[in-house]
Amino acid sequence: MMEAALEIRSAPPAETAELLRLTGAGKQYGPVTVLRDVNLSIHGGEIHAIIGENGAGKSTLMRLISGHIQPSFGTINYLGEDMAFHGPADAERRGIVLVHQEILLAEDLTVVENLFLGREVTRHGVIDDRTMEQIAIRQLAALGCTARPWQLVRELSIAQRQMVQIARGLLEEHRIVIFDEPTAVLTASEVDLLLDKIRALRDRGVAVLYISHRLDEVEALADRITVLRDGNMIGTYDAGSVTQQDMARLMVGRELSMLYPHKRGTSAADPLFEVEHLSVPGFVHEASFVARPGEVLGFGGMIGAGRTEIFEGILGLRPAKAAAIRVNGKPVQIRSVADGFEAGIGYLTEDRKGKGLLLRERLAPNLVLSALSWLYRKIYTDERIENAELNGAIRRYDIRVRSKKLEAGQLSGGNQQKLLLAKTMLQDPSIVIIDEPTRGIDIGNKSQIYSFIDELVRQGKACIVISSELQELVGLCDRVLVMKDGRITAELRNGDVTENAVVLAATVGSGAVGSREENARDRHHL
C-alpha cells in the first residue's frame, strides 16, 4: 500500500545513459524458437519504437523486458547489473512497467479501484478513498479520459477502458515504460493527448518503448526504431534515417510493390454498377461512374473531396439525388444499407469502430447482424448457426482470435477489418464497396486484405476501393477516379494510374485520362 503522503513517486532524474541492454536474448517454447539473438540497448530520455508484423516477436520481447517471462538464452543487464526479474511485479518495483495491448481490468470494480488495485493509498492504516479519487481525477484528465472515478469498468467503452489501463500504468513514475499498441482503440483526439503524454515522459528522462503498427505514429514519436521479423532482430535505426516506406520494407523483407496482387487490367465487360448524375447536397455534384465485374475501381482525392459521401448518398446514409442507379442494367431504389444488400451491394464503412462493428458485443453476433433476415427462418436466433458461421469466417478470412467469446473491440485493427469483411460478404454481394480498406492495420494484414479483394474480383464481382493511401490506389486498382471539391476530375487507367497523376488531379483537376474510345464507351453506358 502507499501512504497518502507518498501519492506518486518522484520522477527519476533526467538522463540519457543506457538503462537496459539485452545481449543475445531469445525465447524458446519447447522445440519452437519465437525470438532469437536480440541485441538491444535502451536509453533514458528516448522513445524507442519496436516494429514488425504480427508474430514478429514484439510482444515476446516486451514480456522479456518486463519480467512476464524469462529468457531462454542471453542476458538482460539493467542499471549495470545482469538481472533476472521474478515476475512483472518485481520488474515494476525496479522501475519497468508494461502497459498491455490487451485490457486487463476487473470489470466489476470501479475505475479508482482498478487504478489502485494492490497499491491502495492509506492514511493511518485505513484506505484513503478521497486521496485516491483526487489522484485518479488528475490522471484521467491528463489523458483526456471521460470515465468517472467511481464508475464500474463494465460500464465503460473500449476506448475508456484502454485509457484507464494506460492511466494505471502511468500512476507511478518508472525508469522504463513499455506501450504495446496503446492507440489501437482510441479516437484521434485521445491519440494526440496520449502522444503528448509520452513525449513528456521522454522529456523527464524516462525511456519509452513503443510498439505500434501505425507507422505514422512511429515516425512522429520515435528517436530510434528497432525492426523485428520472424523472431529475428533486423536492426536498430535512427528515426530520421528511415521513412515509413523503409520501415515497411524492413518489416516484410520485400519491396512494398510485392504486397499487391498482379493487376488484371481494365475490364471490357458491361458495367455491373452504374451511377448517373448523383448529387449529395454540400458534398458531391453531378457524379457519374460505372464499375465493371472483374475490376478494382479506386476513388482518390484529398480529405473532404467527397469520396465517402458519394457512397453514403448512394446507400441512403445521406440525403442524395441521382438521375439513375442501376445494378446489372436494372434500375434500383436504395434508401438504406439494407436496400443496398438486397440489390447486391455490400458496404464496408471507413469507421469500423463507430459504425461497422458493435465493439462491446461478441464476435458471432457481429458477424451475422446484417444477415439476420435471411439467415434465420425462426423468430429467435440460434447460437449453433452463429457459431458455425463464425468458425467458417475465422478459417476463410484468417481472423486471429485467442477465444471466440471475445468482444469485437478486443481484436486488433486488422482482425476487426477481417471480421467486418466477413460480415459484409456473408450475403454474397456482387458489388463490394470498401472505404479505407487498410486504415490502422499492420503490413501483414494489409497484404491479406489485398489478396481477399483480388479473390473477389476474380470471382467476377466489382470492387470499389476508397483510399487515402496513394500507394494503395496505385498498387491495387485497375482504374482510379479522382475527386476534387465534390466532383470527379479525372479517370486514370492502367499505366496512367500513378501517384503523381492522382495528386495532380486531386489538387489541380486534370480532366479525364484515357483513350477516346474508352471514355466514349463509358459515356454510352451512362
N, C-alpha and C positions, 0 to 999 in steps of 0.2 A: 504493500500500500504506500501511497505518497502522503506525507503530511501537507496540510494546506499551505504552509509557508514555502513548500517546495513544489509549487504548482507545475512548473515546467523547468527542466534542467537548463542551465545557462548554455548558450550556444558555444560550440567549440571555437577556438581562435582561428582566424583566417590563416590558411596555409596552402601551399602548393606542392608540398613534399609528397612523395609516394606513401600512400597509406596501406595498400594491399598489392601483393604480387602472387600470381599463380605461375608455377613452373611445371610444365609437362603434365598438367592436370587433366583428368578424364574420369569417366564413369562407365562402368560395365554392369549389366544386369544378366547374370548367367553367361551364356556364350555371346551375348549381343553387346557390342560397344556402342554407346549412344553419343559419347563425347570423348575426344582423344587429343592429347598433346596440345593443350591450350597454354600459351604463354602470354600473360596479360598483366599489365600494371595499371593501377587506379590511383589517381592523384586527387588531393584535396583541392577544392575550388575549380573543379571542371565538371562538365556534363559529358559523359562518355556513353555514346549510343551503341547498343548491341543489336545488329540487324541480321536477318536471314529469313528464309522461307519457313513455313510451318514444318516442324520436325527437324530443323537445322541444329537444334541443341541449345537454343537461347534460354529457355526456362530451366533446363537442366543445369546450365552454367550458373544461373542466378540462384538456384536452390543450393548449389555447392557453396557459393559465396556466403549465403545467409544461414547456413547451418542446418537446412532442412534435410540434406543428405550428405554423406561423407564421400570424398573422392576415392575411387578405386585405385588410382595411381597418381603420382605427382604430389606437389606440396602447395600449401597456402600459407603465405607469410603475411602476417598482419601486424602493423606497427613495429616491424623489425624482428618479429619472432615467428617461427613456424607454429602454426595454430591448427588445432582440431576442435571445432565447435561442437559442443554436446547439445545439439538441437537449436531451433530458432530462438528460443528464449535466452539461451546462452549468448548467441550472436547479438541479440538486441541489447543485453546488458553490457556488451563490449562495444556497442555503438553502430551496429549494422542492422538495418530493417528492410524487409521486403514487403512492398505494397502489391498484393497479389492481383492478377488479372481476374481470377475467379472471386466472386463475392463471398466472403467467409464471415458473415454476421449472423447473430442469433435473432431470428425473426420475431420471437415472442418477447424480446427485450426492447427497451426504448433506445433512442439514439444515444443519450447520455450513458446508459448502462453498457452499451456496446463500446463506446469510446473508452470507457474506463474499466472495462472488464478485466479483472486480475491486477489492476493497479489503481484501485479506488483511492480518492483523496479522503483523508481522515483528519479529524480535529479532536484531540483528547480521546483517541481510540474509537470515535464514532464517525461513521461515513458522513462526509460533509456534502450533502446534495446541492446546497446553494453554490458552493465554490465550483463544483463540477459543472453545474449548469452555466455559470458565468464563463468558464473556460470553453465549454462546448459552443456557446453562442459566438465567442470570438473566433474560434477555429472554423466554424461553419461559414461565418460571414466572410472570412478571409478567402474562402474558396468559392464564394457566391452560391453556397448551397442553401436551398429554401426549406430544408427539413427543420422541423421544430424539435428542440432538445428532448421533450418528453413524449414525442410521437413514437409509436411502435414501428419497428423496421418493416414489418409485414405491410404497413400502410404506405410505404414509400415507393416511388417509381424506381426503375432500374438505375437511372442516372443518379437519383438521390442516394441510393444505396452505395453506388460506386464512390460518390463524393464522401459519404460517411466513412467508408473504408479508408479512403485516402486521408481524411482528417485524423482517423485513429493512428495511421502510420506516422503522421507528422506531429502528433500530440507532444512528443518529446523530441528534443534535438538529438541527432545522431551524426556520426562521422561519415557514414555511407548510407545513402537512401537509394533503394532499387525500386523503380517503377516498371511493372510488367504490363504493357498495353493499357495504360491508365485512361486513355481518352476514347476507348472503343465505343462506349455507350453515352458519351457526353455531347451536349449541344455545342455549337460553335462558340457561344459566349462563355460557357463553362470551360471549354478547352483553353480559351485565351487567358482566363483567370488562373487556371492551373499552370500553364506555361510560365506566366509571370511569377507564380509562387516557386516554381522550380528554378528559375533564374535567380530569385532572391536567395534560395538555398546555396546555390553556387557562389554568390557574392559574399556569403558568410563563411566560406571556406569548406562547405560540405561537398563531398564527392557524390555526384548523382549518376547512377547507372540507369539508362533509359532504353527500354525495349519498345519498339513500335514498328508496325508495317507501314505507317504513314510517313513516307519519305520526305514530304514537305515539312512535317514537324521536325524530323531528324535534321534536315538542312537548316531550319530556323534555330534550333536549340544547341546542337552538339558542338563541342570543341574537338573531340576525336570520335572516330567511328571504327568499331570492330565488326568484321563481317564473318559470319559462320555459314558453312554449307555442308549438309550431310554429316554433321557431327565434327567437322574439321574447322579449325580456325584458318580463314583465308588470309587475314592480315588486319592491321590497325592503321588508320589513315587520318591525317589532319583533315578536319571537316572542310576547310577551304580548298582542298586539293581534289575533291571528288564532287561531281554533280549527281543529281538524282538518277540520271541515266547510268552513270558509272556505278552507283550503288546497286541498282537493279541488275546490271550485268554481272557484278561480282557475286551477288546473291544466287543467281540462277546458273552462272557458269557458261553463259552463251549470250550472243547479241539479242537485244530485245526484239528485233525483227523476227527471230525464230519462235517467238511466243505465239505468233499469229498463224492460223491455218493458211494453206495455199489458196489464193483467191480464185474465184470461178470465172470472173469477167462479167461484163454487163449482160443481163438476161435479155433474150429476144422474145420471151413468152408474152402472151397477152397479160395485161395488168390483172392482179388479183384484188387490188385495193385501189380505189380512185377517190380523190377528194377534189372538188371543184369549187373555187371561189369561197373559201372558208374565211370568215372574219370572227375574231374574238374581241369585243369592244375594249379598247385601251391596250391591246397586246398584239393582235395579228390582223393583217389587212390583205384580203383577197388572195389567200394562199391556195395554190393548186399543185397537186403532185400525184404520181402513181407509184405503186410498189408492185413488183413482179415476183412470182414464185421463183425460188432458187437464187435469190439475191439478198445481200445485206445492204439496205438503204440507210445511209447515215444522215443525221441532221447536226450541223455545226453552227457556230456563231458565238458571240460574246454573251456573258450573263445579261439577261434582260432582253435578248433579241426576240424572244417569243417561241423558242423551240418547244419547251414543255407545255406552254399554253395552247399551242396548236392541238396537241393530243388530249389535253384536259377539255378543250372545247369539243372535239370530236366525240369524246366519251361522256359528255353531259356533266362534267365536273365544273365547267364554267359556262356562262351564257354564250352562245355562239350561233351563227347563221352560216349555212352553206347552200350553194346552188344545187349540189348533189353530192351524196356519198354512196359509193357502190362497192359491193363485195361480189366478186365473180361476175361482174357485169350487171348485177341486180341492185336496184336502189334499196337502201336500208334506212330506217329511222332509229336513231340511237339517242336515248335520253339519260342513260346511266351506264355504268360499267357492266352491270348485269345484262343490259340490252346488247352491249358490245360482245360479251361472251356468247350470247345467243346468235349473234351474227358471225361468230368465228374469230373475234378479235380478243387477244389476250394482252393485258397491260401490266407491266411491272413499273410501279412508281419509283421516282428517284428517292423518295423519303420512305425507305423500307421500315424505319423505326417508328415514324409518326403515322404513316398511312398504309403501309404494306402488311405489317405483322402486328399481332397483339403480343407485346413483349412479355407480359406477365401471364400469358396463357401457355399451356403445354404445346409441344410440337405437333402432335396429331390433330388437335382441333384447329390449329393454324393452317395446317396443310389442306384440310377438307372444307374449310369455311366457305369458299366460293363455289363449291360443288355440291352443297347440301341438297339443292333442289332436285338433282338427278341421281346423286349417289345413294340416297336413301329412298326407299319406297314405303317407309312407315312414318308414323308421326313422331317417332323418337329416334335418337341416334344410337348407333351400335358400335361399341368400342372395338369389337373384333374387326369391323370394316375399317375403322380409323387406323388401328394398329397394322393391319395388312397393307393399307396404302402407305403408311409411314415406313414400314420395312422396305417396300418397293422403292420409295423415293430415296431412302438412305443409300440403297445399293445403286440405283440409277444415277443419282447426282452426287454420289460420294460425299454425303453430308456427315461430317465427323462429329460424333456425339459420344460422350462417356456414359450417358444414360438417356433413355428415351423419355424419361419423366422430367427432363429439363424444361424450363421456360424458354421461349424463343429469345428473350433478352439475354440469356446466359450463353448463347452461341457467339462465336467470333463473327466479325463482319462478313467474311467470305462464306461461312456456313449459313448465316442468315440470308444472304443473297441466293444461295443454292436452294434453301427452303422456299423462298419466295418464287423462284423459278419453277420448282416442283409444284407449288400451289397453282401457279398460272397454267402450267402445262397439263394439269390433271383433267382439264376439259378439252384438251387436244385442239387448241385454236389453229386456224390456218394462217393467221396474221399475228405476229408476236411483236409487240412494241416494248422496248426496254429502255428506260430512261436512266442514264448514268450506270451502265451495267457493272462497272468495277470500282465504283467510288468507295474508298475506305477499306479495300481488301488487299491482301498481300499478292506478290507476284505469282506465286504458285497457283493460288485460287483464280487469279486473272486468266492464266493460261487455260484452266479448266472451263471457265465461263466462255472463253472464246471457242473452245472445242465444242461446247454444247450448242452455241449459236451456229457454228459451222454444220453440225449434225442436223439442226432444224432446217436450214435452207437446203441441205442435200436431200431432205425428205420432201422437198417441194413447197415448203412454207415460205412466206415472205417475212423477213425480219427487219424491223426498223429500229435503229440504234440512235439514241440522242446522247451525245457525249461532249464533255468539255475538254477531253484529252485529245490533243491534235494527233498524237502518235496512234492512238486507238482508232480514230477515224481513218487515218491513212492505212494502217495495218490491217484493219478488219473489213472495211466497207468497199463494196464494188462500185457504189455510186454515192455521192455526197451532195446534199442540198444545204446551202449556206444561207443563214438568215441575218438580216441587219434591220434594226428598227421595225420589227414586226413583219417584214417582207422577205420572201425568198429572193435573194440577189444573185445566186449562181448555182449552177448544176455542174458538178465535176464528175468525170467518168474515167474509169480505168487508170491509165498512166497520168491523167491530169489531176488525180487526187494526190496533192502534195501539201505539206504543212504551209508552205509559202502561199499557195493558191487559196487555201482555206482562210488564212489570216487576212489576205488581201480582200477577199470577198466579204469577210466579217467586219472589216474596218472601213473599207472604201466602197465596196459594192461593185463587182466586176461584170455583172450580167451573166447570162447562161454560157456554159462552156460545153463543147461537144460538137459533133458533126451536124450539119444542117439536116441530114436525113434523120438522125436520131431525135433531134428536137422536134422536127415536123411530125414524126411518128407519135411522140408523146402528146403533142397538141391535138392530134387527131383523136386520141383516146379521151381527151377532155372536152 
